[in-house]
Amino acid sequence: LYQAYDTGILARVTNLTISIGGICCSIHSEDSRFLDMLRARYQSFESSGPATYEISVQLVPFPALSPENVGDVPRIDIKRTSTGDGYLVRRKDNPFFATVNTLSRKVQVKLWDSEYCFDSFLRIFYSLTLVEEGGLLLHASSTSEKGQAYVFFGPSSSGKTTIARLSQGRTVLTDELVIIKPWDGGYIAYGTPFWGEFTAGRSNVLAELNSLYSLKKDQRNSILPLDKIRAVMELYRCVLFFGEDSQLLSQVLDNCCAVTDRVPIYELHFRRDPSFWEVLNGRA
């Protein structure tokens, strides 16, 4: 693929298109080696579909984006642009600068030559773009069985990866971050490629969301239906979101409320063996 510039010289345009959670992004960079690295990293999520967003990546040397040069900002800083049509995003501990225009669907990002930096940016980008689609990026693991997805959410060390490892014979969508989005009166759960402990459990798979479970490690297996207020609270605290924009946070809360209206949410007490699936199957 080539593009003509004013000089009349043809320059090769390199890009990679990936689709995560039904949001397709075309990633552009002048460094084909960097794109090859991303292609290997997101190979299961590569797509030929039309792009929803265009992401232009500019690689910069380490000193140009060292934590000291990012400035006196929080670890992650997200602010609305002065025109109100997007966001300025900065990360200090894994440095990058990004401008996300939600109106034109164009994104410009400067970052280190690192797949870890790009993965960090991508998680923040998806946490923003999912809000307007009524979706959530959850700290959760997810498995599917017979076309039905089960999502297990909770804070760090609650057992998300353990659940994934104990789900033999089922498809693991993810063990760390799962996307859920509205679809046909219900919700769809999507696997994501984001870093997790269970590296084999990252697949570009989607399934209709059957139910959600707040995880509690225990000596016995049991499930307890959660009332709406508690369900919303438990879900909201496990949404991966950055920044303190009150309008965005209000929309995230609204999205959590919408999920609890359409999908049953339970508290799952589980032993560290596959027997908890007997309780889940008994509920069905």
C-alpha positions in Angstrom: 0.0 0.0 0.0 1.4 3.4 -1.0 0.5 7.0 -0.5 1.7 10.0 -2.7 3.1 13.1 -1.0 3.5 16.6 -2.4 7.0 15.9 -3.4 5.7 13.3 -5.8 7.7 10.6 -4.0 5.8 7.5 -3.1 6.3 6.4 0.5 5.2 3.0 1.8 2.5 3.2 4.4 2.7 0.4 7.0 -0.3 -0.5 9.2 -1.8 -3.3 11.2 -5.5 -3.7 11.9 -6.7 -5.4 15.0 -10.2 -6.0 16.5 -10.8 -6.2 20.2 -14.2 -6.2 21.7 -15.8 -5.5 18.4 -13.8 -2.2 18.1 -11.5 -2.3 15.1 -8.3 -0.2 15.1 -5.9 0.5 12.2 -2.5 1.1 13.7 0.0 3.1 11.6 3.7 3.5 12.1 6.7 4.3 9.9 8.6 1.6 11.7 7.7 -1.7 10.1 9.8 -3.6 12.6 7.6 -2.2 15.5 4.4 -3.2 13.6 5.8 -6.7 13.1 6.4 -6.9 16.9 2.8 -5.8 17.5 1.6 -8.3 14.8 3.2 -11.1 16.7 1.8 -9.9 20.0 -1.8 -9.5 18.7 -1.8 -12.1 16.0 -5.0 -13.7 17.2 -6.8 -10.3 17.0 -5.6 -9.2 13.6 -8.5 -8.2 11.4 -9.3 -7.2 7.8 -12.5 -5.4 8.7 -13.0 -1.6 8.3 -11.4 0.4 11.1 -13.4 2.2 13.7 -10.4 4.2 14.9 -7.1 5.1 13.3 -4.1 5.1 15.6 -0.9 6.8 14.5 2.2 5.8 16.5 5.3 7.8 16.8 8.2 6.1 18.5 10.5 8.3 20.6 13.8 7.6 22.3 13.8 6.7 26.0 15.2 10.0 27.3 12.5 12.0 25.4 9.7 10.3 27.4 11.5 9.5 30.6 9.3 9.6 33.7 11.1 12.8 34.8 10.2 14.5 31.5 6.5 13.7 31.7 6.1 16.4 34.3 4.4 16.8 37.6 1.3 14.7 36.8 -0.4 11.7 38.4 0.7 8.2 37.4 -2.1 8.4 34.8 -3.6 11.7 33.7 -6.6 12.0 31.4 -8.1 15.3 30.5 -10.7 16.4 28.0 -9.4 18.5 25.1 -10.3 22.2 25.1 -12.6 21.5 22.1 -14.5 18.8 24.0 -14.1 16.3 21.2 -11.6 13.9 22.9 -9.0 13.4 25.5 -5.3 14.0 26.3 -3.8 10.9 28.0 -0.4 10.8 29.7 1.1 7.9 31.7 4.1 8.6 33.9 5.3 5.2 35.0 5.1 3.6 31.6 5.5 6.7 29.5 3.4 7.8 26.6 1.4 10.8 25.4 -1.8 10.3 23.4 -4.5 12.4 21.9 -7.8 10.5 21.4 -10.4 12.3 19.2 -13.7 10.6 19.7 -15.3 12.7 17.0 -12.9 12.1 14.1 -12.0 8.7 15.5 -8.3 9.5 15.1 -5.6 8.9 17.7 -2.0 10.1 17.9 0.3 8.5 20.4 4.0 9.0 21.2 5.6 6.2 23.2 8.7 4.2 23.8 9.7 1.4 21.4 8.1 -1.2 23.6 5.1 -3.6 23.2 4.5 -3.1 27.0 4.1 0.6 26.5 1.7 0.1 23.6 -0.3 -2.5 25.5 -0.6 -0.1 28.4 -1.8 2.6 26.1 -4.3 0.2 24.4 -5.9 -0.8 27.7 -6.5 2.9 28.6 -7.8 3.6 25.1 -10.3 0.8 25.2 -11.4 1.8 28.7 -12.3 5.2 27.3 -13.9 4.1 24.0 -16.1 1.4 25.6 -17.9 3.9 27.8 -19.7 5.5 24.9 -20.8 2.0 23.6 -22.3 1.1 27.0 -19.5 -1.4 27.6 -17.1 -2.2 30.4 -13.5 -3.4 30.7 -13.5 -5.6 33.7 -10.8 -7.1 36.0 -12.2 -10.6 35.4 -11.6 -14.0 33.9 -14.1 -15.5 31.5 -14.9 -18.9 30.1 -17.5 -20.1 27.5 -19.4 -23.3 27.3 -21.9 -24.1 24.6 -21.9 -20.6 23.4 -22.5 -19.1 26.9 -20.0 -16.9 28.7 -19.4 -16.9 32.4 -17.5 -13.9 33.8 -15.7 -14.1 37.2 -14.6 -10.8 38.6 -12.8 -9.5 41.6 -9.8 -7.5 42.9 -6.3 -8.8 42.7 -5.8 -12.3 44.3 -9.5 -13.0 44.3 -9.0 -16.1 42.2 -9.6 -15.0 38.6 -6.6 -16.9 37.2 -7.3 -19.9 39.4 -10.8 -20.1 38.0 -9.3 -20.0 34.4 -6.9 -22.9 35.3 -9.8 -24.9 36.8 -12.0 -24.6 33.8 -10.7 -27.6 31.8 -12.8 -28.6 28.8 -14.1 -25.0 28.4 -12.9 -22.2 26.3 -11.0 -19.5 28.3 -11.7 -16.1 26.9 -9.2 -14.4 29.3 -7.9 -14.6 32.8 -7.3 -10.9 33.5 -9.4 -8.4 31.5 -12.7 -9.1 29.8 -14.8 -6.8 27.7 -18.6 -6.9 27.9 -20.9 -4.9 25.6 -24.6 -4.7 25.0 -26.1 -6.8 22.2 -29.7 -7.7 21.2 -31.2 -6.9 24.7 -28.4 -8.8 26.5 -24.6 -8.7 26.6 -21.6 -10.2 24.8 -18.4 -11.1 26.5 -15.2 -10.8 24.5 -11.7 -12.2 25.1 -8.9 -9.7 25.1 -5.1 -9.9 24.4 -4.0 -7.9 27.4 -1.3 -9.1 29.7 -2.3 -11.7 32.3 -0.7 -14.4 34.3 -2.4 -17.2 32.3 -0.7 -16.3 29.0 -2.3 -19.2 27.1 -5.7 -17.9 28.1 -6.0 -15.0 25.6 -8.2 -15.7 22.6 -10.3 -13.7 20.2 -13.5 -15.4 21.2 -16.9 -14.0 22.0 -20.0 -15.5 23.6 -23.4 -14.4 24.9 -23.0 -13.4 28.5 -24.9 -15.9 30.8 -24.0 -14.6 34.2 -21.4 -12.8 36.4 -19.8 -13.9 39.6 -18.1 -11.9 42.3 -15.3 -14.2 43.6 -14.8 -15.3 47.2 -12.3 -18.0 48.1 -13.8 -20.4 50.6 -13.7 -24.0 51.9 -17.0 -24.9 50.2 -18.8 -24.0 47.1 -21.9 -21.9 47.1 -23.6 -19.1 45.2 -25.6 -16.2 46.5 -27.7 -13.8 44.4 -26.7 -10.2 44.8 -29.3 -7.4 45.1 -28.9 -4.6 42.6 -27.2 -2.1 44.9 -24.6 -4.5 46.0 -24.2 -6.0 42.5 -23.5 -2.5 41.1 -21.0 -1.7 43.8 -19.1 -5.0 43.4 -19.1 -4.5 39.6 -18.1 -0.9 39.6 -15.1 -1.4 41.8 -13.7 -4.0 39.3 -14.1 -1.8 36.2 -10.7 -0.9 34.7 -10.9 2.8 34.3 -8.5 5.7 34.6 -8.9 9.4 35.3 -11.3 11.4 37.4 -13.6 12.9 34.8 -17.0 13.1 36.6 -19.0 12.8 33.4 -17.1 9.6 32.4 -17.3 8.1 35.8 -21.0 8.7 35.9 -21.4 7.0 32.6 -19.4 4.0 33.8 -21.7 3.8 36.8 -24.8 3.9 34.5 -23.2 1.2 32.4 -22.8 -1.0 35.5 -26.5 -0.4 36.4 -27.6 -1.4 32.9 -25.6 -4.7 33.2 -27.3 -5.5 36.5 -30.7 -4.9 34.9 -30.1 -7.5 32.2 -27.6 -10.1 33.5 -27.8 -12.1 36.8 -25.0 -11.4 39.2 -24.0 -13.7 42.0 -21.4 -14.0 44.8 -19.5 -17.2 44.2 -17.8 -18.9 47.1 -15.5 -21.6 45.7 -12.9 -24.2 46.6 -9.7 -24.4 44.6 -10.8 -27.3 42.5 -13.1 -27.8 39.6 -16.1 -28.8 41.8 -17.5 -25.3 41.8 -18.7 -25.9 38.2 -21.2 -28.5 39.7 -22.8 -25.6 41.6 -22.9 -23.4 38.5 -24.3 -26.1 36.4 -26.9 -26.9 39.1 -28.0 -23.2 39.0 -28.6 -23.5 35.3 
